[in-house]
Amino acid sequence: MSKPPSIDPRAAPIHRVDHDLPAVPWAQLQPQALRQRFAQERVWTPEVVREPQFSSRAPAEAAVLVPIVMRDEEGPTVLLTQRTAHLSTHSGQIAFPGGKVDAEDADVQATALREAHEEVGLHPRHVQVIGQLPQYITGSAFWVTPVIALVSPDLELQANPDEVDAVFEVPLAFLMDPANHRQHRMQWQGAERQWFSMPYLENIRTDSGEQAQVERYIWGATAAMLRNFYRLLMAHPAG
């Protein structure tokens, strides 16, 4: 299997930050409003649909679950994982739970639910699928369908250590504010590469009981799919 070229996204220059774009209003991030977004047809175009290809293998259909945890006090959050360093593709990166479509899967939603259960122990009984985003094609030749779902706050998780180093949540309001969306552009291996990043500082408690911050560097495919989700939420109804 092809390995992705080595690149340090943190070292890339920031081309721009979208301070001029409005954040999705708080009311539109609530569960009923999110359900309504997918129930109504919207006029919109995904901003990012594919990456430059670096894999020579045949394309593989895949799906990821975008789990929106319905927290009451702090507001909805998005459940994300950090992949283990030994995986053959996208190792060490921040990602949604997901993977390749199996022949036994009824559809991409079934794939996303199965993978989330296998990777982080998220049981389907805690999940309500509300819609999908258009396919996103990664540089490693995965044709990924993001499946959007609402997740009960009483979920129980058990990360698979073979695939996941960490599981954490990021406020949906943070991710749906373009002021937190960095656009990068650089020349690399004879071509121009562009991508989004959304670095998030998570407050954690160390083993010694002290408070500390850990940077969760969201970039690449995960950031691109979140950017497309932003475009959907800001789109106008059809007609």
N, C-alpha and C positions, 0 to 999 in steps of 0.2 A: 504494500500500500504506500502511496506517495506521502511523504512527510512535508508539512508546510514549511516554507522558507523561514529562516530565523529573522525576527524583527522585534525590536523593543518599542512598543507603542508609546511608552512614557517619554522616550527620547525624541519623538517626532515633534516638529514645531506645530503650534496651534495656528491654524489659518484664520479662524474666526469663531466667535461665540454669539449665539443668536439672542442677544439682549433685546432686540427690537421685536421679537415675536411674542405674542401673549401666551401666558400659561393657561392650561385648561382650567376653567373655574372649578372651585371646590365642589359645588353642587353636582357637576357633571362627572365627578369621580365616584359618586356614591352608587351602591349596587343597582338600584332601580334605574338610574340614569344610564348606567353601563348596559344593562339589559335592553333598554330602549334604543340605544345606539345601534345595536345589531338587529333589532326588530324592524327598524326603518331603513329603507334604501338611502345611501349617501352618495353624493357626487364627490369623488376624491380620487387621487392617484398616488400610489406608493412612491415615496421619495427615493428609496434605494431598493433595487430589485435583484442585483447580482454583483458578485465580486470578480475581479480578474482571476482566471483559473490557473492553478498551479499543479493540479492533479491530472494525470493522464488516464485514470481509470474511468469506467463507465459511470454515469450519474446514478445516484441512489436516492430513492424517495425517503424522506424522513419527516418527523413531526416533533414539535416541542410543545409543552404545556406552559402557558403564561398564567401562573396561578396568582390571582389577586385575593389576598386574605382580607376578609371583611372585619378589620379591627374597628372598634367603636370609638375609643377615646382619641387615639393618635391618627385615625383615618386609615383607609385601605393601604395595604402594602403589597409589594410584589416579591414572591418567594424566588430566590435565585440560589445557584450552587457555584462552588469553585471546584473545577474538575481536578482530579489527581494528576500528578506530574508525569506518570508513566503511560498515559493513554496515547494511542497512535495519532489521533487528530484533536486539535484544539486543547492540548494538555495544559493544565494550570490556569485555563481561562475561566472567566465568569460566564455562566451559561444558564439557560432554562433547562429543567429536566426534559429529556427527550432522546430520540435516537432513530435508527432506521426502522422503516415499516417492515414488519414480518408478514409472511404469507398468511398466517393465521389471524391477523388483525382484520376486523370488519371494515375499518376505514381509518383515516388519519387521526380522528378523535380517539379511537380505541388505542392506537399506537401511543399517543400522548399520555393517555391515562395509564396504560400499562407501564411505560417507561418511568413515569413519575412514581408509581408504586414501587418499581424495582430499584430506582435510584435513591429515593429519599423516604420511602415508606408511606407516601401519601395515599391513603385508601380512597377509592372512587366514591365511597359513601359521603365523603366530605366535600366533593367537587360537583359543581354545576357548570357544565359547558354552556357558554352563551354565544359563541361565534368563532370565526376564523379570520385571519388576515391572509392576503395573497401570498403565494409561495415566494420564498427568498432563496436564492442560489448562492451557496458558499463557494469559496475558492477551492475547497476540497471536494467539490462536485456533489454536495448534498443538496437536494431540492426539498427545502424545509417548509412545512406548513405550520405557522404558529396558531395554536388552539387557545383561545381566551376562555378562562374559567374563573368563577367565583368560588372561594374556598372558605369553609366554615372556620371561625377562629378557634374552635376546640379541636383542631387537627392534632394528630400525633405523628411524629416523624422519627424515622430510623434510617440514617444515611448508610448507603452501601460503601464501605471503605475502599473497595476496589475501583470505584468510579468517582467518588465525591470526597473531597477534603473538608469542605465546610458547607453549611446551609445557613442562609441569613435572609433577612427581609429589608427591603428598601421602600420608603414611603412612595406611593404612587404619585403624590403631588410633586415630589422632587424629580421623578423621572418624566413627568408631563410638563415640566417647565423648561423651555428652550434655553433659558439663561444658564442651565446646567449641561447643555449640549455643546461640546467642543467639536469643531470640525478640523480635521488634520489633512494636510496635503504635503507630499514629499516625492522626490524622485528616488526610485529604488529599483535596482536591477534593470536599468534602461527604460523604465516606464513610470508614469505618474500614478501614485496610489493615493486614494482618498478614503477616509473613514470617520466615523463619529466615536467619541468617548464621553462617558458620563461618570467620572470618578466620584465615589461616595465614601464619606468618612463614617464608619460605624463605631458607635460607642460600645465597648465590651468591658467585661470585668475579668481581670487576670486571675491566675491561680492564687496569687497572693492577696486577692480581694480588692486590688486597686483598679481605678477606672483608667481606661486607655482607649485610643482610637486606632482602628485598622482601616487602611484604604482598600476599598473594593473597586478595582479598576475595571469598569464595565466598558467594553469597546468591541469593535468588529461587528460580527453578525448579531450578537445580542443587542448592542446599542442601535444597530440599523433597524431591527424589528421593533424596538421601542420607539424609535423615531417615526416609523410608519404607523404605529399605534397612535402616537400623538396626532399625526395628520388625519387619521380617521376620526378621532374624537373632536377635532376642530372643524370637520367638514360640515357642509350645509346639507339639509335633507334634499332628496331629489324632487324636482318639480317645483 
